[in-house]
């Protein structure tokens, strides 16, 4: 049996832009993607702390060390620039593997950058 478990999280980043006239997705600073053990094209859940909205989309790579968090396409209607969001990814694995799995959590600074 396979179950879906919490794999990784980028906790409390600030939305830097919203681009409604785009085909969709979330653009994330490449450094944050790597640090969170996420991959370009991966499905993620975005939870808006400001208004409680939850949405699913996929990752597009943003410029490294830019702090970019941009919601694109229809997702841009669910957030506003300046909103705080949590970005979560999940993975499927066996129950036994899940019991020993440790998710990756990152806590960027107020500028969406990794603390050095």
Buried (B, 14 or more C-beta within 10 A) or exposed (E): EEEEBBBBBBBBBBBBBBBEEBEBBBBBBBBBBBBBBBEEEBEBBBBBEEEEBEBEBEBBBBEEEBBBBBBBBEBBEBBEEEBBBBBBBBBEBEEEEBEEEEBBBBEBEEEBBBEE
